């Protein structure tokens, strides 16, 4: 009888790590072994793989490439929070949004485009939308639709959940700011909440692979890259940030994961500090 969770040996993990680096250009660290074991156990059962090395062999022999895609989706699936790590959100609320609201109010801009580059199940882009909505409550001359929020992810299952806008009681509490749950969510049943339609229609979700060349993406004023860190090699990060530098406004803002320094990968941006929080802007942006 096969258990619902299959253990991975260190030798199998090393084989699997080589496989994902060769196939997807992704880098797994030693500490990712438990995460890989958890995320791939169900897929191994579904494909009748006896161990993780066997899973790699089955993927190589799959002419349809479906198993390779399923493996990629499984290992890159992410858990996100609403307003987890408050420092970037405080900066976004106190400095970034007032700047762009002033730009709209004084006709320096017609609209503001914000990109959540790795949106997973929707917490980050919906958090952006809620904070924008809050900031515009006293702005009678600025419409919510002047803020366009694009949320992309390469996982169809994550995007399906994000589009539904439905979350469990447990999921809705992780990082949620006081008062936001009551203001922006409707209780569907004892354990399910749905984000209200005003917020949902502010976000456009799209399946997108960050390996693409970005030609089909719009130009952005603000880019959130706070969840792109998972299993991403330094070379891939360098390529990603250089591509973003070609799409972001010269006076825009980019948010990365805690303690991630863009300067390690590109010289197209420069760092700034706000209340012990480091953010980045294109080099030579207006200060």
C-alpha positions as CSV (number, residue, x, y, z in Angstrom):
1,X,0.0,0.0,0.0
2,X,1.4,3.4,-1.0
3,X,1.2,6.2,1.6
4,X,-0.4,9.5,0.7
5,X,3.0,11.2,1.1
6,X,6.1,9.7,-0.3
7,X,9.5,10.4,1.3
8,X,12.4,11.7,-0.7
9,X,16.0,10.6,-0.1
10,X,18.9,13.0,-0.4
11,X,20.2,11.1,-3.5
12,X,16.7,11.4,-5.2
13,X,16.6,15.1,-4.3
14,X,19.9,15.6,-6.0
15,X,18.7,13.8,-9.1
16,X,15.5,15.9,-9.1
17,X,17.4,19.1,-8.5
18,X,19.6,18.4,-11.6
19,X,16.5,17.6,-13.6
20,X,14.6,20.9,-12.8
21,X,17.7,23.0,-13.4
22,X,18.3,21.4,-16.8
23,X,14.6,21.4,-17.9
24,X,13.4,24.7,-16.4
25,X,16.5,26.7,-15.4
26,X,15.3,26.7,-11.8
27,X,17.6,26.4,-8.8
28,X,16.6,24.3,-5.8
29,X,18.5,24.8,-2.5
30,X,19.2,22.1,0.1
31,X,16.5,23.4,2.4
32,X,13.9,23.0,-0.4
33,X,13.9,19.2,0.0
34,X,10.9,19.1,2.3
35,X,8.9,21.5,0.1
36,X,9.6,19.3,-2.9
37,X,8.6,16.2,-1.1
38,X,5.3,17.8,0.0
39,X,4.4,19.4,-3.3
40,X,5.2,16.4,-5.5
41,X,3.8,13.5,-3.5
42,X,0.4,13.7,-5.0
43,X,1.7,14.0,-8.5
44,X,3.9,10.9,-8.0
45,X,0.8,8.9,-6.9
46,X,-1.1,10.1,-9.9
47,X,1.7,9.0,-12.3
48,X,2.5,5.7,-10.6
49,X,6.1,6.8,-9.9
50,X,7.8,4.6,-7.3
51,X,10.3,7.3,-6.2
52,X,11.4,10.8,-7.2
53,X,14.0,9.5,-9.6
54,X,11.3,7.5,-11.3
55,X,9.2,10.7,-11.6
56,X,12.1,12.3,-13.6
57,X,12.3,9.3,-15.9
58,X,8.6,9.4,-16.5
59,X,8.8,13.1,-17.3
60,X,11.6,12.5,-19.8
61,X,9.6,9.8,-21.5
62,X,6.4,11.8,-21.7
63,X,6.1,12.9,-25.4
64,X,3.2,15.1,-24.6
65,X,5.2,17.2,-22.1
66,X,2.2,17.3,-19.8
67,X,4.1,15.8,-16.8
68,X,6.9,18.3,-17.2
69,X,4.3,21.1,-17.1
70,X,2.7,19.5,-14.0
71,X,6.0,19.2,-12.2
72,X,6.8,22.9,-13.0
73,X,3.5,24.0,-11.7
74,X,3.8,22.0,-8.5
75,X,7.2,23.1,-7.5
76,X,6.6,26.8,-8.3
77,X,3.3,27.0,-6.5
78,X,3.5,29.8,-3.9
79,X,1.8,30.7,-0.7
80,X,1.2,34.5,-0.5
81,X,-0.2,36.7,2.2
82,X,-2.4,39.8,2.0
83,X,-0.4,42.5,3.6
84,X,2.4,40.3,5.0
85,X,5.5,42.3,5.8
86,X,3.9,45.7,6.5
87,X,6.9,47.9,5.6
88,X,6.4,47.8,1.8
89,X,2.6,48.3,2.2
90,X,3.2,51.3,4.5
91,X,5.5,52.9,1.9
92,X,3.0,52.1,-0.9
93,X,0.2,53.8,1.1
94,X,2.1,56.8,2.5
95,X,4.4,57.7,-0.5
96,X,3.6,55.9,-3.7
97,X,-0.2,56.2,-3.9
98,X,-0.2,59.9,-2.8
99,X,2.3,60.6,-5.6
100,X,0.2,59.0,-8.3
101,X,-3.0,60.4,-7.0
102,X,-1.5,63.8,-7.2
103,X,-0.3,63.1,-10.8
104,X,-3.8,62.1,-11.7
105,X,-5.4,65.1,-10.0
106,X,-3.1,67.5,-11.8
107,X,-3.4,65.7,-15.2
108,X,0.3,64.7,-15.3
109,X,-0.9,61.2,-15.9
110,X,-4.2,59.8,-17.3
111,X,-3.9,56.4,-15.6
112,X,-1.5,54.3,-13.4
113,X,-0.5,50.8,-14.3
114,X,0.6,48.4,-11.6
115,X,1.9,44.8,-12.2
116,X,1.8,42.0,-9.7
117,X,4.3,39.8,-11.5
118,X,3.8,36.6,-9.5
119,X,0.3,36.8,-8.2
120,X,-0.3,33.2,-7.2
121,X,-3.8,32.9,-5.7
122,X,-4.5,36.6,-5.8
123,X,-3.7,37.9,-2.3
124,X,-1.1,40.5,-3.5
125,X,-3.0,42.1,-6.4
126,X,-6.2,42.2,-4.4
127,X,-4.3,43.8,-1.5
128,X,-3.1,46.4,-4.0
129,X,-6.6,47.0,-5.2
130,X,-8.0,47.3,-1.7
131,X,-5.4,49.9,-0.7
132,X,-6.0,51.9,-3.9
133,X,-9.7,51.8,-3.2
134,X,-9.2,53.0,0.4
135,X,-6.9,55.9,-0.8
136,X,-9.5,57.1,-3.3
137,X,-12.5,57.3,-0.9
138,X,-11.9,61.1,-0.5
139,X,-10.9,61.7,-4.1
140,X,-14.1,62.6,-5.9
141,X,-12.4,63.6,-9.2
142,X,-10.3,60.4,-9.6
143,X,-11.9,57.2,-10.7
144,X,-10.9,53.7,-9.5
145,X,-10.6,52.6,-13.1
146,X,-7.7,55.0,-13.6
147,X,-5.6,52.4,-11.7
148,X,-5.1,49.3,-13.9
149,X,-3.8,46.3,-12.0
150,X,-2.4,43.4,-14.0
151,X,-1.7,40.2,-12.1
152,X,0.2,37.4,-13.8
153,X,1.2,33.9,-12.9
154,X,2.3,30.8,-14.8
155,X,0.0,28.4,-12.8
156,X,-3.5,27.8,-14.2
157,X,-4.7,26.4,-10.9
158,X,-3.5,29.4,-8.9
159,X,-5.1,31.8,-11.4
160,X,-8.4,29.9,-11.2
161,X,-8.4,30.4,-7.4
162,X,-7.5,34.0,-7.8
163,X,-10.2,34.7,-10.3
164,X,-12.8,33.2,-8.1
165,X,-11.9,35.6,-5.3
166,X,-12.9,33.0,-2.7
167,X,-10.9,32.2,0.4
168,X,-11.2,30.1,3.5
169,X,-11.4,31.6,7.0
170,X,-7.8,30.5,7.5
171,X,-6.5,32.0,4.2
172,X,-8.2,35.3,4.7
173,X,-6.6,36.0,8.0
174,X,-2.9,35.7,7.0
175,X,-1.6,39.2,6.9
176,X,-5.0,40.9,6.6
177,X,-5.1,44.5,7.8
178,X,-7.7,45.5,10.5
179,X,-11.0,46.4,9.1
180,X,-10.3,45.2,5.5
181,X,-12.1,41.8,5.9
182,X,-15.3,43.4,7.0
183,X,-15.1,46.2,4.4
184,X,-14.2,44.1,1.3
185,X,-15.3,40.5,1.8
186,X,-18.7,38.9,1.8
187,X,-19.2,35.7,3.9
188,X,-20.5,32.9,1.6
189,X,-20.8,30.2,4.3
190,X,-19.2,29.3,7.6
191,X,-15.7,29.0,6.2
192,X,-15.7,30.8,2.8
193,X,-15.3,34.5,2.1
194,X,-15.5,36.2,-1.3
195,X,-13.9,39.5,-2.2
196,X,-16.5,42.0,-3.3
197,X,-17.1,42.9,-6.9
198,X,-15.7,46.4,-6.7
199,X,-12.3,45.0,-5.8
200,X,-12.5,42.0,-8.1
201,X,-13.1,44.1,-11.2
202,X,-10.0,46.3,-10.5
203,X,-7.7,43.3,-11.2
204,X,-7.0,41.7,-14.5
205,X,-5.5,38.2,-14.2
206,X,-3.5,36.6,-17.0
207,X,-1.4,33.5,-17.3
208,X,2.1,34.5,-18.2
209,X,5.5,33.0,-18.2
210,X,8.2,35.4,-16.9
211,X,10.7,33.7,-19.3
212,X,8.8,35.5,-22.2
213,X,10.2,38.6,-23.8
214,X,7.6,41.0,-22.3
215,X,6.7,42.5,-25.7
216,X,3.0,41.9,-25.1
217,X,3.0,43.5,-21.7
218,X,2.1,47.2,-21.1
219,X,4.5,49.7,-19.6
220,X,4.2,49.9,-15.8
221,X,4.4,52.6,-13.1
222,X,4.8,50.1,-10.3
223,X,6.0,46.5,-10.3
224,X,5.6,44.1,-7.4
225,X,8.1,41.2,-7.6
226,X,7.8,40.1,-4.0
227,X,7.0,36.5,-4.8
228,X,9.3,35.8,-7.8
229,X,12.1,34.6,-5.5
230,X,11.0,30.9,-5.3
231,X,13.5,28.5,-7.0
232,X,14.8,31.3,-9.2
233,X,18.5,31.3,-10.2
234,X,20.6,34.5,-10.0
235,X,20.9,34.5,-13.8
236,X,17.2,34.3,-14.2
237,X,16.7,37.1,-11.7
238,X,19.3,39.2,-13.6
239,X,17.4,38.6,-16.9
240,X,14.0,39.3,-15.2
241,X,15.1,42.6,-13.7
242,X,16.7,43.8,-16.9
243,X,13.5,43.1,-18.8
244,X,11.5,44.9,-16.2
245,X,13.8,47.9,-16.6
246,X,12.7,48.2,-20.2
247,X,9.0,48.2,-19.3
248,X,8.9,50.4,-16.1
249,X,8.3,54.1,-16.2
250,X,11.5,56.2,-15.7
251,X,10.0,57.5,-12.4
252,X,8.4,54.2,-11.3
253,X,8.9,51.9,-8.3
254,X,9.7,48.3,-7.9
255,X,9.1,46.2,-4.9
256,X,11.1,43.0,-4.2
257,X,11.2,40.4,-1.5
258,X,12.5,41.2,1.9
259,X,16.3,41.9,1.9
260,X,16.6,41.1,-1.9
261,X,19.0,43.6,-3.4
262,X,18.4,44.2,-7.1
263,X,21.9,45.7,-7.3
264,X,23.2,42.1,-7.1
265,X,21.6,41.4,-10.5
266,X,21.5,44.7,-12.5
267,X,22.7,48.3,-12.4
268,X,19.4,49.6,-14.0
269,X,17.9,50.5,-10.6
270,X,19.1,52.2,-7.5
271,X,18.0,51.7,-3.8
272,X,16.3,54.1,-1.5
273,X,15.2,53.9,2.2
274,X,12.0,54.7,3.9
275,X,11.4,53.9,7.6
276,X,14.0,51.0,7.4
277,X,12.4,49.7,4.2
278,X,14.5,49.5,1.0
279,X,12.7,50.1,-2.3
280,X,14.1,50.5,-5.8
281,X,13.6,53.0,-8.7
282,X,15.0,53.2,-12.1
283,X,18.4,54.9,-12.1
284,X,18.2,58.7,-12.5
285,X,14.5,58.8,-11.6
286,X,13.1,62.1,-10.4
287,X,13.6,62.1,-6.6
